[in-house]
Amino acid sequence: MIVASLYLLGSFLHSLTQCTVQASDFQLEGDYLIGGLFDIHQAGGPVYHDRPEDTDCSSQPFILSSYRRFQLMRFTVEEINNSTKLLPNVSLGYEIFDRCSDTKNFPGILKLISVNGLIQPWGNPHRNLSTVSKVIAVVGPFSSTESLTVAPLFMVDLIPMVSYGAATSALSEKEKFPSFLRTVHSNKDIIAVIVNIILHFKWRWVAFLNSDNDFGEDSLELFKKSIMDTEICLAYTEELNHNINYSLIFKRIEEWGVHIIVVFAPEITSEALIDSAIELNVTNKVWIAGDTWSLNKKLQKKKGIKNIGTILGVSQPVVTIPGFSDYIFSSRSQTQCENAEQQTLCNQVCNCSTLSPEEVNAMDPSFSFPVYSAVYAIAHAVHNVLQCGAGRCNDNITVYPYMVLAELKKSNFTLLNRSIQFDKNGDPMYGSYSIVYWNQNDDAEEIGFSKFHPVVHFFINSTKIQWYDNKVPTALCSPECHVGYAKRQNGIHKCCFTCEICPKGTYINNTEDPYNCIKCKETEWSTPGSTSCHLRVVEYVPFTDRGTILIMIGVCTLVGLTLATSVLFAINYNTPVVRSAGGPMCFLILGCISLCSVSVFFFFGKPTIPFCILRFLPFFLFYTVCLVCFVVRSFQIVCIFKMAAKFPKLHSWWIKYHGQWLVITVVFITQALFMLIGYFTAPTKPYNDTFWYPDKIILGCDINLFTFSASVSLLVLLGSLCFIFSYMGKDLPKNYNEAKAITFCLLLVMLTWIIFATAAILYHGKYIQSISALAVLSSLYSFLVWYFLPKCYIIIFQPQRNTQQYFQGLIQNYTKTISQ
C-alpha cells in the first residue's frame, strides 16, 4: 500500500512539473464538472520506466475511432449547454483525459478526485462533503481493465462512473462497484448473440480468440458457460497479446480443422490478427467479430480481406447523432490544439491537427450512442437534483456526486426514440445489437438484430450473406449420426464422437439426449435404430377362443363321464369289478379327477392373482390324492397276489388298521402343507412375459419352481412308486389286469408331460396356456378312459365277467400256478 501510494504521488508530481502540453479540447469550464476518460491513443505494448512516471500518450499509436467518441462527448455537453430545456441557467463543464494505458495513467484520475490540487486521505476523521471533488460524474473509461483499475478510486466518494464501453460482467457487482453504471450491455449479452449466431447456422466446432485482459478473459468464461448445455464445442482458444505468434495460432487452428473463429479483442489487437491472417494466406474461415471491431472501416477496405473468408459481426446499432457531423466540420476548422498559451497536465493532447472532418465522420461509429446517452443520463440526473422546471433550476441546492448517483439509478427518459433506464446492477435496460456482414462492397451490412428488452428477440437474414464457397460452411468435428444412432464421445469434446446403432428395445431421442439410447418401457418395444418405442400387443387366451371352447367342452365331458361312472359304480357297488377297482376308493379318485378339472378353466382369460392360484392349486392338491390312491391300490394288488402268502402278519395288520386310508391322509396333508408354504413364500402372480417376443406381452402366471419343488417332487415320487408297484404286478392273471391298466395310464401321463415340456421349450406364445390346459386334461382323461371306462364296459356289456365265481376262479388258478 505504501509503495503504491508513493508511486501514484510521484507520477502525479512528475506530470505536474515535467509534462505540460496544449489541452483546450480537453477542458471546458462550467457550473458542474464531468470527467471524461478516452483512449485516444493506445500503448502498443508494455511500457517500462526506470522511475515512477506517467506514460506520455501522445507518443503512442493514435486511435481515430476513440478520438471520434472523444469529440462526441464534447459535442453532447455543448448541445446540452446550448439547450434551454434540460439545464436552463446551468452549464456543464468537462475535464477529459487520454487513457492510453490500462494501468499506468493515474495523474488524470488523481486530478479528477482532487480538491484544489489536494487529495484528502479517506481515513481522515475530519473529511466532510466540502472536501469532495468538484467532479459530479465521470464518463468512461472505454475498456474493462481501465474501469476495474480506476473504479475503486471513484467508488469511495460514490462519484458516478458511466462507462460507454466496459463490458466485463464483474462490473455488475454492486457490492464492489456501487457507483458504476454503463450504457453498453455486458459481455453476457453479446456472448448470447454470438452463441445464437453459431446455433442458427448449426456450427459445432469453433475457436475463440480473446485478448489477455479482463475483457477477453471474462468473455471467454461467459462463452464457455453459454455453450455448456448446447452442442457447440470449443475446439481451440488462445489469448492474444503483443508477443503472440500468429503463425502458430493459425497452424493449430488448421490442425484442429476449425473453420469458425470468434474474435473477442480490442480494435488494435483485432487489426493485428486480421493483418496476420491476410499475410499468412489464411482462407476459408468464418470470422465472428465482437462489437469492438465489427464496424472497423480500416479492415473492411484492407487489401486481401476477402481472401480470409466470410466475416460476420455483432455491433452496436449505428445511431445517427443529429448535428454531430456539422459539429466536427466546425470544430476541425479551428486550431485550438495548437494554442500554446493553455498549459495543463499531460495526456490532454491529441496531436490531431492534420485530421480532416471527413476522416473523423467516416470512422467506425461504434459506441457513439453509448457516449451520447451517458452524458445525457448525467445531465438528466443533475436536472432532477436541481429540481429544474419552468425554465429555471434551483441554484440554491448544492450538488454532490452521491445525489447525482441516486438520480442516475432512477433514470427514465427518452433519447432519440430510445428509453434510457438502468437495472439494479447499473446495466442498461434498453438497446439491441446489430448483426452485420462484411459484404463485397467493403461495407458492414446489417443482416439481423438481437433485442433484449422488453423480451429477447433474435433474427438473422442469412440470404444476404455471400459465403466464401457459395454455401453455408459446416463446422463439425464428426459428421452427424444417422437416424437411430447414438453418439459415443471421443475424448474431452462432446462434438467428437462415433456413431453406434441403438439395439432393439431401446430408442434415441436426439432432442433430449443424443448420447444415450433410452430403454423402452416394459409395455413397449422397438427395432434396432429406432427413434421411438411402440406399444406391445398384449396377448392372452380369452374364453371366447375356439380352442378354449373345445377344451372347456372336454372338461365338461370329463366331469359328466366321472359323474356317470360314479353313478354306475354306486349301483354296482357290491360287484367284483367295482370291488377290485378299489371299492370306496374309486369314488375318491373320481371326485378328485372332477376337482382337478376345475384348474383347466383358470388357464384362460386375463390372469389375476386368484386365477393364478386356482390354476395350480386344485390340480396339484387333488391329483396328488389320485396318484396316492393308485399307489395304494397297486400296493394292495401286489400284496394280495404276491405278499399275502409270504408275509401274512403284515397283510393282516394292513387290513386291520386300514393302512390305505392312513397313507392317503398323510400324503394329502403333506402336499397341502407344501402348497401352503409355497404360496406364502412366493405366491404365484400375474406375469408379463416380454422376453421371447419383442413386440408382444404374453400374459401368464409366474410360478417359482424352487418354492414349489417339494410339491412337484412329491408328485414325481408318487408316480414313480405307482409305476413300480403296478409293474410288479405285470404277471398277474391275464384277465385280472388292474396293475396293467394303472401302468398304461401312468405311461400316458408321462408321455403327456414330456410332450408338454417339449412344447414349452420350443414355443412361448400365448397358446402355451392352452397347451398347459390340454396337458392337465389329458392327465385326467388317462385315468378315466384307461382305468375306469373298461370296467364300465364290463359292467354294462360283459356282466358274466362281473361275478364272484369268475374272480375266484382266476385267483385259484393263479395261486396254483405260484405253488407249482
VENMOVEN-V780560 format. One line per field, one symbol per residue. ss: DSSP state (~ for helix, > for strand, _ for the rest). phi: phi as a letter, one per 40 degrees, with the letter a starting at -180 (. if undefined). burial: b if it has 9 or more other C-alpha atoms within 8 Angstrom, else e. Layout:
# VENMOVEN-V780560
ss=???
phi=???
burial=???
This chain:
# VENMOVEN-V780560
ss=_~~~~~~~~~~~~~~~~~__>>_~~~>>___>>>>>>>__>>______________~~~_>>_~~~~~~~~~~~~~~~~~~~_________>>>>>>>________~~~~~~~_>__>__________~~~___>>>>>____~~~~~~~~~~~~____>>>>_____~~~~_______>>>____~~~~~~~~~~~~~~____>>>>>>>__~~~~~~~~~~~~~______>>>>>>>>_____~~~~~~~~~~~___>>>>>__~~~~~~~~~~~~~_____>>>>>_______~~~~____~~~~>>>>>>>>_______~~~~~~~~~___~~~____>>____________~~~~~______~~~~~~~~~~~~~~~~~~___>__>________~~~~~~~~~__>>>>__>>>>>_____>___>>>>>>>_____>>>>>>>>_____>>>>_~~~____________________>>>>>>__>>>>>>>>>____>>>>___>>>>>>>____>>________>>_>>>______~~~~~~~~~~~~~~~~~~~~~~~~~~____~~~~~~__~~~~~~~~~~~~~_~~~~_______~~~~~~~~~~~~~~~~~~~~~~~~~~~~~~~~~~~____~~~~~~~~~__~~~~~~~~~~~~~~~~~~~~~~~___>>>>>______>>>>>>>______~~~~~~~~~~~~~~~~~~~~_________~~~~~~~~~~~~~~~~~~~~~~~~~_____~~~~~~~~~~~~~~~~~~~~~~~~~~~~~~_~~~__~~~~~~~~~~~~~~~~_
phi=.cccccccccccccccbbbbbcacccbacacbbbcbbbccbbccacbbbcacacccccccdcbccccccdcccdcccccccccbccbcfbbbbabbbcbcbcbbbcdcccccccbfgbbcdccccccbccccdcccabchcccccdccccddcccdcfccbbcbacbcccccccccbcbbbabbccddcccccccccccdcfcbbbbbbbccbdccccccccccccccbbccbccaaaccacbcccccdcccccccgcbbbcbbacdcccccccdcccccgcbfbbbbccccacbcccccbccgcccchbbbabbcdcbccdgcdcccccccccbcccccccbaccgbabfbccccdccccccdcdgccdcdccccccccccdcccfcifgabccccccbdcccccccccdaabbfgbccabcccgccbagabcbbbccccgbcccbaaacbbcbcabaabccccbccbgacccbbcbcccccgbbcbcbgccccbabbbccccgbabbcccacbbcccccccbaacdgcbabbccccbacccccdcccccccccccdcccccccccccccbcccdccccchgcccccccccccccccddcccbgccbcccccccbdccdcccccdcccccccccccccccbbcccbccccccdcccfdccccdcccccccccdcccccccaccadbccbccbcbbbccabcbccccbccccccccccccccccccccccbcddcbbccccccccccccccdccccccccccbbcccccccccccccccccdccccbcccccccccbbcccbbccccccccccccccccc
burial=eeeeeebbebbbebbbeebbbbbbbbbbebebbbbbbbbbbbbeeeeeeeebbbbebbebbebbbbbbbbbbbebbbeebbebbebbbeebbbbbbbbbbbbeebbbbbbebbbbeeeeeeeeeeebeeeebbebbbbbbbbbbbbbbbbbbebbeebbbbbbbbbbbbebbbbeebbbbbbbbbbbbebbbbbbbebbeeebbbbbbbbbbebbbbbbbebbbebbeeebbbbbbbebbeeeeebeebbeebeeeebbbbbbbbbbebbbebbebbbeeebebbbbbbbbbbbbbbebbeeeebebbbbbbbbbbeeeeeeebbebbbeebeeeebebeebbbbbbbbeeeeeeebeebbebebbbbbbbbbbbbbbbbbbbbbbebeebbbeeeeebbbbbbbebbbebeeeeeeebbbbbebbbbbbbbbbbbbbbeeebbebbbbbbbeeeeebeeeeeebbbeeeeeeebbbeeebeebbbbbbbeebbbbbbbebbbbbbbbbeeeebbebeebeeebbbbbbbbebeebeebbbbeeeeebbebbebbeebbeebbebbebbeebbebbbbbebbbeebbbbbbbbbbbbbbbbbbbbebebebbbbbbbbbbbbbbbbbbbbbbbbbebbbebebbeeebeebebbeeeebbeebbeebbeebbebbebbbeebbbbbeebbeeebbbbbbbbebbeebbeebeebbeebbebbbebbbebeebbeeebbbbbbbbbbebbeebbeebeebbeeebebbbbbbbbbbbbbbbbbbbbbbbbbbbbbbeebbeebbeebbeebbeebbeeeee
